[in-house]
């Protein structure tokens, strides 16, 4: 047979010799010959390298042709001509294999040349098959409909259905591809067993990855949706990464539809829960693409949330975190924090906290770029911040500023205390609790801060919370007051309002006292006894009997307070006698 003959000419000659017609039976015959030749090739005794290359091409052809078995190609001349041409080449190759098995060839150089020729023909067949498939040779009229298995179907039936979907994805037109993707999405969303079958059918994963870069928006979005379902299973994430899904997902982030971008970001969020995948996302330009999406504060809140979620995961790697900062992440998220959208506010605050955690230079950069200023002003009731954002802002302010005297001074200068006391008076319990906690932590910083808290009017507010419903709020309020009144200036201010001392003594009553904060209440009273006016305020209170009863039961601080009061009475009596 002449080497220069076209595939079509060889096919015609072969048809005349074999009497083959363009029917579905031909495809089965070609597949069977392929299978036989594959088996025979393993028995060849010479030219192992060349036969290995031929075998690889035979396996690809076998996969490509078996995918089309459920289809009717009687009216498709291009596919029939191709399968006939493949059959001719298989016949030639089988003859070469027989001679290599039996060592009956006339010369090594001639046999090598013949093997190279047949190998190049298989290359041509694979190329032609790819072109035919890419043209979408399967349409609805040609397809043999395979019904979705019912509930409780066997694994074999499920695999057969998935195989049919694979055929449609490979060689169907755009409409049929979309229908196949819909079917695939339906079954994997309903039954986890289908997800396993899909993952085990690695060819489907490869197609889904390729479809992420499809020119069809619908195919791209449907593929991303399916990949998202698969990524929801920890055991299958590595298969997706192994199929090369990360780079196409990032390209979807860069140029896909809004829905496609959202799906891609959600997939990457799941994949980057494993830090091993973080480098791949960064290496493929993921950080830049994600930051760009977060810059668009008027975009989809869901897309913003998913994109930020990926960046939070990536921030766990120090080198990537530094790169984010270099790419302008801090200014990007400070702007997002000042947006009207609650999702953007919350994600921005959380992200800034994550990248600043255990990283002093980044914390200082956030402060320098007025991130803390924005957080403080977001606490205003009439600000753009939602309640949830205010809660996060309070936590973030503590993380950014409470461990540094310089940062604390800056915080006070921004008017933080005036806003904090308003939150302590809030009717929203969650905000109030966080505000009390912040005041409590501030009392553990410095004497100047405690004086500033006293000047701002925190003590009456804390007294009011000493019998709050929340056990935690009661204890924090009592302990904060205890620390504040040990400062002389605050103590004088506290004593000036008789209500404060009366309320402390009143709460010592066994019926009203909350046992968890009783020790702090006694500590407050003990502090008051350090001044003449304080001892006088306690001694003249109508609730003094509550303290006396505690002293009689042997409670140490109560007895110490009563001893100081007794000495004060004695001194007053002696002073009166001496003045007579």
SEZA-150734 format. One record per residue (C-alpha): x negated, y, z negated. Coordinates in pm, 1 decimal, decimal comma, always signed. Each point is the difference from the previous one (the first is absolute). Last residue first. Example, Ala and Ser with C-alpha at 12.3 -4.5 7.8 and 13.67 -1.06 7.14 Angstrom:
// residues 2
[pt [-1367,0 -106,0 -714,0]]
[pt [+137,0 -344,0 -66,0]]
END
This chain:
// residues 580
[pt [+1406,3 +7036,9 -12401,5]]
[pt [-217,8 -41,1 +311,3]]
[pt [-185,2 -292,1 -151,4]]
[pt [+324,9 -185,2 -60,0]]
[pt [+122,2 +51,4 +359,6]]
[pt [-331,6 -107,6 +147,5]]
[pt [+8,7 -308,0 -217,7]]
[pt [+349,3 -86,2 +127,6]]
[pt [-99,1 +58,4 +363,3]]
[pt [-308,1 -216,4 -44,9]]
[pt [+211,5 -272,3 -154,2]]
[pt [+253,6 +19,1 +281,8]]
[pt [-281,4 -23,6 +260,2]]
[pt [-152,0 -294,3 -182,4]]
[pt [+337,4 -170,5 +14,4]]
[pt [+35,5 +71,1 +373,3]]
[pt [-343,8 -146,8 +63,5]]
[pt [+92,4 -308,7 -200,7]]
[pt [+327,6 -31,3 +193,4]]
[pt [-187,6 +6,2 +334,8]]
[pt [-242,1 -268,8 -115,8]]
[pt [+290,8 -216,5 -121,5]]
[pt [+171,3 +24,6 +341,1]]
[pt [-327,7 -82,5 +175,9]]
[pt [-48,4 -313,9 -211,9]]
[pt [+347,6 -156,7 +11,2]]
[pt [+55,5 -131,6 -353,3]]
[pt [+379,3 -34,1 -6,6]]
[pt [+19,2 +304,9 -227,5]]
[pt [-177,8 +208,7 +262,4]]
[pt [+261,6 -98,0 +257,9]]
[pt [+277,3 +107,3 -236,5]]
[pt [-174,1 +333,3 -62,5]]
[pt [-25,5 +69,2 +373,3]]
[pt [+372,6 -49,6 +50,7]]
[pt [+64,9 +210,1 -310,1]]
[pt [-168,8 +297,4 +167,1]]
[pt [+292,4 +30,8 +245,6]]
[pt [+128,9 +330,4 -141,0]]
[pt [-337,4 +150,7 +83,4]]
[pt [-163,4 +228,9 -258,8]]
[pt [-292,3 -231,7 -74,0]]
[pt [-73,0 -59,3 +368,3]]
[pt [+2,0 +368,3 +95,2]]
[pt [-208,5 +88,5 -308,5]]
[pt [-261,5 -258,1 +85,6]]
[pt [-19,4 +141,0 +351,8]]
[pt [-21,1 +359,9 -119,0]]
[pt [-289,7 -85,0 -229,0]]
[pt [-187,4 -178,8 +281,2]]
[pt [-156,1 -344,5 +27,8]]
[pt [+335,8 -148,5 -104,1]]
[pt [+118,2 +40,3 +360,8]]
[pt [-247,1 -264,7 +118,1]]
[pt [+146,1 -252,7 -242,4]]
[pt [+345,6 +83,3 +136,1]]
[pt [-116,0 -80,0 +355,3]]
[pt [-164,5 -322,7 -121,4]]
[pt [+326,5 -98,7 -167,4]]
[pt [+183,2 +43,3 +329,9]]
[pt [-272,3 -196,5 +178,5]]
[pt [+37,8 -291,8 -243,2]]
[pt [+376,5 +5,7 +47,8]]
[pt [-34,4 -35,4 +379,5]]
[pt [+72,7 -373,0 +41,6]]
[pt [+232,3 -18,6 -301,1]]
[pt [+258,3 +228,7 +159,0]]
[pt [+139,7 +193,3 -293,3]]
[pt [+370,4 +73,4 -8,8]]
[pt [+139,9 -236,3 -263,3]]
[pt [-322,5 -23,4 -198,0]]
[pt [-24,2 +376,9 -10,3]]
[pt [-340,2 +107,2 +130,1]]
[pt [+174,6 +172,2 +291,4]]
[pt [+128,1 +270,4 -234,6]]
[pt [-354,1 +82,8 -112,6]]
[pt [-114,1 +60,0 +357,1]]
[pt [+316,4 +197,3 +79,0]]
[pt [-38,2 +222,5 -306,7]]
[pt [-359,6 +80,1 +96,5]]
[pt [+95,8 +103,3 +353,1]]
[pt [+319,7 +180,8 -100,5]]
[pt [-195,3 +230,1 -228,9]]
[pt [-157,0 +170,2 +303,6]]
[pt [-310,0 +182,5 -123,3]]
[pt [-153,0 -333,2 -100,7]]
[pt [-58,7 -107,0 +361,5]]
[pt [-161,4 +330,6 +97,9]]
[pt [-239,8 -23,8 -292,5]]
[pt [-84,4 -359,7 +90,6]]
[pt [-61,6 +91,7 +360,9]]
[pt [-261,0 +258,4 -93,5]]
[pt [-167,6 -236,5 -247,0]]
[pt [-34,3 -294,5 +241,5]]
[pt [+101,6 -311,0 -195,2]]
[pt [+349,6 +85,8 +110,8]]
[pt [-74,2 -101,9 +362,2]]
[pt [-128,3 -349,9 -68,4]]
[pt [+305,0 -93,9 -210,6]]
[pt [+229,3 +161,0 +253,7]]
[pt [-145,4 -222,2 +275,0]]
[pt [+36,1 -305,0 -224,9]]
[pt [+365,6 +78,4 -73,8]]
[pt [+86,8 +69,7 +364,4]]
[pt [-181,9 -313,9 +117,0]]
[pt [+177,3 -215,8 -260,5]]
[pt [+345,5 +136,2 +72,0]]
[pt [-52,0 -22,9 +379,1]]
[pt [-111,9 -365,1 -24,4]]
[pt [+298,6 -97,9 -216,2]]
[pt [+233,5 +155,5 +252,6]]
[pt [+324,1 +116,1 -155,0]]
[pt [-149,5 +328,6 -112,9]]
[pt [-26,3 +67,8 -375,0]]
[pt [-327,5 +187,7 +8,8]]
[pt [+94,3 +161,6 +331,6]]
[pt [+118,1 +331,0 -146,4]]
[pt [-325,4 +28,5 -191,3]]
[pt [-185,0 -34,7 +330,0]]
[pt [+194,9 +290,1 +148,2]]
[pt [-62,4 +215,5 -305,3]]
[pt [-375,6 -78,0 +30,0]]
[pt [-38,9 +63,6 +373,5]]
[pt [+46,2 +376,3 -8,4]]
[pt [-265,1 +121,0 +248,2]]
[pt [-221,0 +134,2 -280,6]]
[pt [-1,0 -340,3 -168,4]]
[pt [-101,0 -174,8 +323,5]]
[pt [-276,4 +256,2 +50,5]]
[pt [-126,9 -64,4 -353,7]]
[pt [-6,8 -374,4 +72,6]]
[pt [-190,2 +70,6 +322,0]]
[pt [-257,0 +208,0 -189,8]]
[pt [-39,2 -276,8 -256,6]]
[pt [-98,0 -247,8 +271,7]]
[pt [+117,1 -313,2 +186,4]]
[pt [+222,0 -222,8 -214,6]]
[pt [+288,4 +243,9 -13,6]]
[pt [+2,5 -6,5 +381,2]]
[pt [+81,3 -371,7 -12,9]]
[pt [+309,9 +64,7 -211,2]]
[pt [+108,0 +283,6 +226,1]]
[pt [-30,0 -231,8 +304,3]]
[pt [+197,9 -270,9 -178,7]]
[pt [+268,5 +250,2 -88,7]]
[pt [+20,8 +102,1 +367,3]]
[pt [+16,8 -364,3 +112,1]]
[pt [+285,8 -67,6 -240,6]]
[pt [+187,1 +312,2 +111,9]]
[pt [-31,7 -90,9 +365,8]]
[pt [+141,9 -347,5 -57,3]]
[pt [+276,9 +132,7 -226,3]]
[pt [+135,6 +254,4 +245,3]]
[pt [+166,4 +254,8 -231,9]]
[pt [-317,2 +205,6 +14,5]]
[pt [-120,3 +189,3 -307,5]]
[pt [-340,7 -168,8 +21,7]]
[pt [+0,9 +90,7 +370,2]]
[pt [+28,4 +369,3 -84,8]]
[pt [-290,0 -40,7 -242,3]]
[pt [-213,2 -143,1 +279,8]]
[pt [+65,9 +289,6 +235,1]]
[pt [-125,3 +259,7 -247,3]]
[pt [-293,2 -227,9 -86,1]]
[pt [-110,2 -37,9 +362,9]]
[pt [-29,4 +370,4 +75,3]]
[pt [-282,2 -32,4 +256,7]]
[pt [-244,1 +141,7 -255,8]]
[pt [+79,0 -287,5 -233,0]]
[pt [-98,7 -242,7 +276,6]]
[pt [-323,1 +186,1 +72,9]]
[pt [-93,6 -17,7 -369,0]]
[pt [+85,5 -369,9 +0,2]]
[pt [-216,9 -56,7 +307,7]]
[pt [-297,3 +161,1 -171,0]]
[pt [+62,2 -195,8 -321,1]]
[pt [+5,7 -325,8 +197,9]]
[pt [+186,7 -320,4 -87,2]]
[pt [+353,1 +141,3 +23,0]]
[pt [-33,2 +138,2 +353,8]]
[pt [+40,9 -244,7 +286,9]]
[pt [+158,0 -298,9 -172,0]]
[pt [+230,1 +212,6 -215,1]]
[pt [+101,7 +208,1 +300,7]]
[pt [+74,0 -320,1 +195,0]]
[pt [+231,8 -127,6 -271,1]]
[pt [+190,1 +328,5 -6,9]]
[pt [+18,2 +7,4 +380,8]]
[pt [+139,9 -353,1 +7,4]]
[pt [+288,8 +106,0 -222,1]]
[pt [+48,9 +314,1 +203,8]]
[pt [+12,3 -208,6 +321,2]]
[pt [+271,9 -219,1 -151,2]]
[pt [+203,3 +305,9 -91,1]]
[pt [-38,2 +137,3 +354,0]]
[pt [-257,6 +267,3 +74,1]]
[pt [+101,7 +294,9 +219,0]]
[pt [-23,4 +235,7 -298,7]]
[pt [+298,1 +151,6 -183,8]]
[pt [-50,1 -204,9 -315,7]]
[pt [-369,0 +83,8 +1,3]]
[pt [-225,9 -304,5 -32,3]]
[pt [-116,0 +39,6 +361,8]]
[pt [-189,4 +309,1 -110,7]]
[pt [-228,8 -218,9 -209,0]]
[pt [-52,3 -256,4 +276,2]]
[pt [-77,0 +267,7 +259,6]]
[pt [-260,6 +156,6 -230,7]]
[pt [-143,6 -348,4 -61,2]]
[pt [-55,2 -42,9 +374,4]]
[pt [-155,7 +339,9 +25,9]]
[pt [-278,9 -108,2 +238,9]]
[pt [-246,7 +28,2 -289,0]]
[pt [+208,2 -230,0 -218,9]]
[pt [+14,7 -265,4 +271,2]]
[pt [-373,4 +43,0 +62,3]]
[pt [-70,8 -44,8 -371,6]]
[pt [+187,7 -328,1 -3,7]]
[pt [-190,7 -110,9 +311,5]]
[pt [-334,7 +69,7 -170,0]]
[pt [+115,5 -180,7 -318,6]]
[pt [+95,1 -331,0 +163,2]]
[pt [+142,5 -240,3 -258,6]]
[pt [+349,2 +55,1 +141,6]]
[pt [-3,9 +298,1 +236,2]]
[pt [+97,0 -207,1 +305,7]]
[pt [+290,5 -159,3 -186,0]]
[pt [+128,4 +319,7 -158,7]]
[pt [+5,0 +179,6 +334,5]]
[pt [+191,5 -289,7 +153,3]]
[pt [+265,3 -1,8 -272,8]]
[pt [+58,4 +373,9 +33,7]]
[pt [+25,1 -21,0 +379,9]]
[pt [+231,5 -300,4 -8,1]]
[pt [+237,6 +172,3 -240,7]]
[pt [+15,1 +329,8 +186,5]]
[pt [+34,5 -166,0 +341,1]]
[pt [+285,3 -218,8 -124,1]]
[pt [+169,4 +302,1 -160,6]]
[pt [+1,4 +204,0 +320,8]]
[pt [-16,9 +376,8 -43,5]]
[pt [-376,2 +14,1 +57,0]]
[pt [-254,8 +123,6 -252,9]]
[pt [-142,3 -347,2 -66,8]]
[pt [-48,4 -48,9 +373,3]]
[pt [-221,8 +308,6 +8,2]]
[pt [-202,0 -135,0 -292,5]]
[pt [-10,4 -328,9 +186,6]]
[pt [-164,7 +136,3 +311,2]]
[pt [-236,8 +225,3 -200,1]]
[pt [-131,7 -304,3 -186,1]]
[pt [-13,0 -234,0 +300,1]]
[pt [-217,7 +232,6 +208,2]]
[pt [-200,4 -253,1 +203,1]]
[pt [-293,7 +29,9 -239,9]]
[pt [+234,7 -94,7 -284,4]]
[pt [+116,3 -306,1 +190,4]]
[pt [-362,5 -94,3 +67,3]]
[pt [-69,4 +10,5 -372,5]]
[pt [+290,2 -236,2 -62,6]]
[pt [-127,1 -230,5 +274,9]]
[pt [-339,8 -22,1 -168,8]]
[pt [+156,6 -57,9 -341,5]]
[pt [+236,5 -278,8 +106,4]]
[pt [+318,2 +19,6 -209,1]]
[pt [+108,2 +294,8 +212,1]]
[pt [+100,1 -243,9 +274,9]]
[pt [+300,4 -118,2 -199,4]]
[pt [+113,4 +355,5 -67,6]]
[pt [-54,2 +81,3 +368,3]]
[pt [+231,5 -285,2 +100,4]]
[pt [+270,6 +120,4 -239,2]]
[pt [-35,7 +353,0 +134,1]]
[pt [+82,2 -127,5 +344,9]]
[pt [+302,1 -192,7 -132,9]]
[pt [+133,6 +300,5 -191,4]]
[pt [-53,2 +241,5 +288,5]]
[pt [+168,6 -239,1 +241,4]]
[pt [+295,9 -39,1 -235,4]]
[pt [+21,9 +377,2 -47,2]]
[pt [+19,7 +39,1 +381,4]]
[pt [-176,3 +311,0 +123,9]]
[pt [+25,5 +355,9 -126,6]]
[pt [-306,2 -39,1 -223,0]]
[pt [-212,0 -83,9 +306,4]]
[pt [-338,8 -5,4 -171,5]]
[pt [+69,0 -352,3 -127,0]]
[pt [+5,7 -128,8 +357,8]]
[pt [-337,7 +160,7 +68,7]]
[pt [-138,6 -155,3 -316,8]]
[pt [+109,3 -342,1 +122,9]]
[pt [-166,3 +39,2 +340,6]]
[pt [-326,5 +122,4 -153,5]]
[pt [-9,8 -283,8 -252,0]]
[pt [+88,1 -265,3 +259,9]]
[pt [-282,8 +76,1 +240,5]]
[pt [-80,9 -363,1 +79,9]]
[pt [-283,1 -20,8 -254,4]]
[pt [+231,0 +125,4 -276,5]]
[pt [+261,1 -268,9 +60,3]]
[pt [-268,4 -269,5 +26,0]]
[pt [-164,7 +123,5 -318,3]]
[pt [+324,1 -22,4 -191,9]]
[pt [+64,2 -361,7 +98,9]]
[pt [-217,2 -142,8 -277,9]]
[pt [+187,8 +224,6 -244,8]]
[pt [+298,8 -235,6 +11,9]]
[pt [+301,4 +222,2 -61,9]]
[pt [-123,1 +135,0 +331,2]]
[pt [+215,7 -247,5 +196,0]]
[pt [+323,7 +108,5 -168,0]]
[pt [-61,7 +369,7 +59,8]]
[pt [-115,2 -77,2 +353,1]]
[pt [+335,6 -164,3 +72,1]]
[pt [+189,9 +296,6 -143,8]]
[pt [-208,0 +241,2 +207,0]]
[pt [+72,2 -196,1 +317,0]]
[pt [+374,3 -5,3 -73,9]]
[pt [+6,5 +377,0 -55,5]]
[pt [-206,9 +65,4 +310,6]]
[pt [+230,2 -215,4 +210,7]]
[pt [+305,2 +182,0 -132,6]]
[pt [-150,7 +339,0 +83,4]]
[pt [-110,5 -127,8 +341,8]]
[pt [-359,9 -100,1 +58,9]]
[pt [-302,0 +218,1 +77,5]]
[pt [-240,0 +12,0 -292,3]]
[pt [+174,8 -227,5 -247,3]]
[pt [+57,7 -249,9 +282,6]]
[pt [-373,1 +14,6 +69,4]]
[pt [-55,4 -82,9 -366,9]]
[pt [+222,4 -305,6 +32,4]]
[pt [-191,7 -109,3 +310,4]]
[pt [-329,5 +8,1 -198,1]]
[pt [+139,0 -193,7 -297,8]]
[pt [+169,7 -292,1 +178,0]]
[pt [-307,0 -192,3 +114,8]]
[pt [+141,1 -353,4 -22,9]]
[pt [-223,9 -60,9 -302,3]]
[pt [+165,8 +291,1 -177,4]]
[pt [+340,3 -153,7 +64,6]]
[pt [-118,4 -343,4 -114,4]]
[pt [-153,1 +155,2 -312,5]]
[pt [+335,1 +154,4 -90,1]]
[pt [+180,4 -334,6 +16,2]]
[pt [-47,0 -120,9 -359,8]]
[pt [+95,1 +338,9 -142,9]]
[pt [+342,9 -7,9 +167,1]]
[pt [+141,2 +345,3 +76,4]]
[pt [-244,4 +26,6 +288,8]]
[pt [+223,9 -240,3 +195,1]]
[pt [+300,0 +232,5 -37,8]]
[pt [-209,3 +300,8 +102,5]]
[pt [-129,4 -186,9 +306,0]]
[pt [+360,6 -50,7 +106,9]]
[pt [+78,9 +371,3 -33,8]]
[pt [-318,7 +96,1 +185,2]]
[pt [+100,5 -228,0 +287,5]]
[pt [+348,2 +154,0 +14,3]]
[pt [-146,8 +351,7 +4,0]]
[pt [-248,7 -76,3 +278,7]]
[pt [+258,9 -184,7 +206,2]]
[pt [+246,9 +289,2 -32,5]]
[pt [-261,6 +265,0 +80,3]]
[pt [-101,1 -182,3 +318,4]]
[pt [-355,9 +86,1 +102,8]]
[pt [-113,8 -288,2 -215,4]]
[pt [-287,1 +52,3 -242,1]]
[pt [+170,5 -178,1 -289,0]]
[pt [+96,3 -261,7 +260,3]]
[pt [-358,4 -129,1 +2,8]]
[pt [+8,8 -69,2 -374,5]]
[pt [+337,2 -170,5 +37,5]]
[pt [-138,9 -211,5 +283,4]]
[pt [-297,4 -111,6 -206,9]]
[pt [+224,6 -85,2 -292,8]]
[pt [+213,3 -209,2 +234,8]]
[pt [-306,6 -188,4 +125,6]]
[pt [-86,4 -89,1 -358,9]]
[pt [+298,5 -231,5 -27,5]]
[pt [-82,5 -80,0 -364,0]]
[pt [+100,4 +355,2 -86,3]]
[pt [+331,7 -39,5 +182,9]]
[pt [+69,3 -334,3 -168,7]]
[pt [-74,0 +149,4 -341,6]]
[pt [+229,2 +293,4 +65,8]]
[pt [+271,3 -239,7 +116,7]]
[pt [-11,8 -179,1 -333,7]]
[pt [+55,4 +335,9 -173,2]]
[pt [+359,4 +1,6 +122,2]]
[pt [+232,5 +290,4 +78,3]]
[pt [-245,3 +277,8 +85,5]]
[pt [-213,9 -243,1 +196,5]]
[pt [+306,7 -110,3 +198,6]]
[pt [+130,6 +344,6 +91,0]]
[pt [-335,8 +154,8 +85,2]]
[pt [-73,9 -283,9 +241,1]]
[pt [+338,5 +35,9 +167,6]]
[pt [-45,7 +375,3 +37,4]]
[pt [-349,2 -58,7 +138,1]]
[pt [+144,6 -246,1 +251,2]]
[pt [+262,3 +253,6 +107,1]]
[pt [-266,4 +267,3 +42,6]]
[pt [-212,4 -237,6 +206,7]]
[pt [+308,1 -88,2 +206,7]]
[pt [+59,0 +363,3 +87,9]]
[pt [-367,7 +61,1 +76,7]]
[pt [-24,0 -301,3 +232,4]]
[pt [-78,8 -344,2 -134,8]]
[pt [-331,3 -176,3 +38,8]]
[pt [-168,2 +5,6 -338,1]]
[pt [+273,4 +121,7 -233,5]]
[pt [+256,3 -227,6 +163,7]]
[pt [-228,9 -299,5 -35,0]]
[pt [-71,8 +86,2 -364,4]]
[pt [+372,5 +19,8 -69,7]]
[pt [+33,9 -352,6 +139,3]]
[pt [-284,9 -117,3 -223,0]]
[pt [+175,5 +159,6 -298,1]]
[pt [+314,0 -199,3 +82,0]]
[pt [-198,4 -323,8 +31,7]]
[pt [-171,6 +72,0 -331,8]]
[pt [+336,3 +45,1 -171,6]]
[pt [+131,1 -322,4 +149,8]]
[pt [-313,0 -184,2 -116,4]]
[pt [+32,0 +150,0 -348,3]]
[pt [+347,2 -145,6 -30,2]]
[pt [+305,2 +226,8 -15,3]]
[pt [+150,0 +79,3 -340,2]]
[pt [+188,1 +304,2 +124,4]]
[pt [+52,3 -11,2 +376,0]]
[pt [-264,0 -7,1 +269,8]]
[pt [-4,2 +299,4 +237,6]]
[pt [+127,0 -107,0 +339,8]]
[pt [-242,3 -64,4 +284,2]]
[pt [+122,3 +157,8 +324,0]]
[pt [-171,0 -123,8 +316,0]]
[pt [-136,9 +317,1 +151,2]]
[pt [+7,0 +66,2 +374,2]]
[pt [+296,9 +237,3 -1,2]]
[pt [-127,3 +186,7 -304,2]]
[pt [-333,0 +76,3 +158,9]]
[pt [-336,9 -167,5 -7,2]]
[pt [-258,9 +127,8 +243,8]]
[pt [-95,1 +292,3 -219,8]]
[pt [-273,5 +156,2 +217,0]]
[pt [-244,9 -61,6 -282,0]]
[pt [+70,1 -371,9 +32,5]]
[pt [-80,1 -1,3 +373,3]]
[pt [-315,2 +202,6 -52,8]]
[pt [-118,2 -229,3 -279,9]]
[pt [+63,3 -307,3 +213,6]]
[pt [-204,1 +152,6 +281,2]]
[pt [-293,5 +65,1 -234,1]]
[pt [+21,7 -349,5 -143,6]]
[pt [+9,4 -146,6 +350,9]]
[pt [-302,7 +204,2 +106,7]]
[pt [-199,0 -118,4 -301,3]]
[pt [+104,4 -357,7 +82,0]]
[pt [-139,8 +55,0 +349,0]]
[pt [-328,7 +125,4 -147,1]]
[pt [-31,0 -323,1 -199,5]]
[pt [+63,8 -205,4 +314,1]]
[pt [-283,3 +178,9 +181,2]]
[pt [-240,9 -26,7 -294,4]]
[pt [+74,4 -371,7 -29,9]]
[pt [-70,5 -50,0 +374,4]]
[pt [-332,0 +184,2 -30,7]]
[pt [-103,7 -209,3 -298,5]]
[pt [+94,4 -313,3 +194,8]]
[pt [-210,0 +110,0 +298,4]]
[pt [-298,5 +78,1 -222,7]]
[pt [+27,6 -331,8 -181,1]]
[pt [+16,6 -217,8 +312,2]]
[pt [+208,3 -280,2 +152,2]]
[pt [+265,0 -35,9 -275,2]]
[pt [+88,0 -344,2 -135,7]]
[pt [-89,9 +54,8 -368,7]]
[pt [+325,2 -182,7 -89,7]]
[pt [+124,2 +276,1 -233,2]]
[pt [-146,4 +276,9 +214,6]]
[pt [+154,4 -156,3 +314,9]]
[pt [+340,9 -26,9 -166,5]]
[pt [-24,3 +361,0 -121,4]]
[pt [-74,8 +124,9 +351,5]]
[pt [+306,7 -182,1 +136,6]]
[pt [+212,9 +144,5 -280,7]]
[pt [-128,1 +346,6 +90,8]]
[pt [+119,4 -33,8 +359,9]]
[pt [+345,4 -119,0 -109,7]]
[pt [+22,9 +275,8 -260,3]]
[pt [-87,1 +257,3 +267,5]]
[pt [+288,0 -119,1 +219,1]]
[pt [+242,6 +3,5 -297,7]]
[pt [-102,7 +355,8 -84,7]]
[pt [+90,1 +104,6 +353,8]]
[pt [+339,1 -166,5 -37,8]]
[pt [+55,7 +181,6 -329,8]]
[pt [-87,0 +331,3 +164,2]]
[pt [+227,5 -52,8 +298,6]]
[pt [+286,5 -83,2 -238,2]]
[pt [-60,3 +312,4 -209,4]]
[pt [-2,9 +231,7 +299,4]]
[pt [+298,1 -173,9 +161,3]]
[pt [+237,9 +71,5 -288,0]]
[pt [+342,5 -130,0 +98,8]]
[pt [-50,3 -350,7 -137,6]]
[pt [-168,4 +141,9 -308,0]]
[pt [+243,8 -124,8 -264,0]]
[pt [-147,7 +47,0 -346,1]]
[pt [-49,3 -225,8 -299,9]]
[pt [-342,6 -115,4 +121,5]]
[pt [-146,7 +351,5 +21,4]]
[pt [-200,2 -4,9 -322,7]]
[pt [-146,1 -335,4 +108,8]]
[pt [-167,9 +181,2 +289,9]]
[pt [-190,1 +257,7 -204,7]]
[pt [-113,5 -243,7 -266,7]]
[pt [-124,0 -252,5 +257,0]]
[pt [-174,1 +274,0 +197,3]]
[pt [-180,7 +113,3 -312,4]]
[pt [-100,2 -360,1 -81,1]]
[pt [-128,2 -52,9 +355,4]]
[pt [-213,5 +312,8 -27,4]]
[pt [-160,4 -122,6 -323,0]]
[pt [-54,1 -342,6 +157,0]]
[pt [-181,7 +152,5 +298,8]]
[pt [-241,4 +180,2 -235,5]]
[pt [-66,3 -323,8 -191,2]]
[pt [-44,0 -185,0 +328,4]]
[pt [-275,1 +239,8 +101,8]]
[pt [-182,9 -40,0 -331,1]]
[pt [+32,1 -381,3 +2,8]]
[pt [-155,9 -42,6 +346,9]]
[pt [-14,4 -378,8 -40,2]]
[pt [+186,7 -288,7 -165,7]]
[pt [+360,0 +107,0 +58,0]]
[pt [+242,5 -168,3 -238,3]]
[pt [+138,8 +322,7 -150,1]]
[pt [+92,4 +115,9 +349,0]]
[pt [+236,8 -296,0 +37,8]]
[pt [+222,4 +117,8 -282,5]]
[pt [+23,3 +352,0 +142,2]]
[pt [+62,7 -145,4 +344,7]]
[pt [+293,3 -203,9 -130,1]]
[pt [+154,7 +304,0 -172,6]]
[pt [-37,3 +214,0 +311,7]]
[pt [+152,0 -273,5 +211,6]]
[pt [+297,7 -14,2 -240,2]]
[pt [+40,1 +379,4 +17,5]]
[pt [-10,0 -9,7 +379,5]]
[pt [+264,1 -275,7 +11,9]]
[pt [+224,7 +193,9 -242,3]]
[pt [-33,4 +310,8 +218,6]]
[pt [+84,8 -202,5 +310,1]]
[pt [+320,2 -130,6 -158,4]]
[pt [+131,6 +357,5 -23,9]]
[pt [+22,8 +4,7 +380,2]]
[pt [-202,0 +150,3 +281,7]]
[pt [-55,3 -317,0 +200,6]]
[pt [-290,5 -242,6 -2,7]]
[pt [-31,2 -240,8 +292,4]]
[pt [-348,6 -102,4 -112,1]]
[pt [-201,9 +48,1 +316,5]]
[pt [+211,4 +279,7 +148,9]]
[pt [+24,0 +170,0 -332,8]]
[pt [-376,1 -28,7 -46,6]]
[pt [-63,7 +161,9 +332,9]]
[pt [+240,7 +280,0 -89,4]]
[pt [-164,6 +47,7 -340,8]]
[pt [-347,9 +10,5 +153,6]]
[pt [+116,6 +270,4 +235,5]]
[pt [+159,9 +194,5 -286,6]]
[pt [-315,7 -22,2 -209,9]]
[pt [-197,4 +149,3 +289,7]]
[pt [-256,9 -207,9 +183,2]]
[pt [-359,4 +106,3 -42,7]]
[pt [-111,1 -313,7 -185,3]]
[pt [+107,7 -225,3 +279,8]]
[pt [+152,5 -335,0 -100,1]]
END
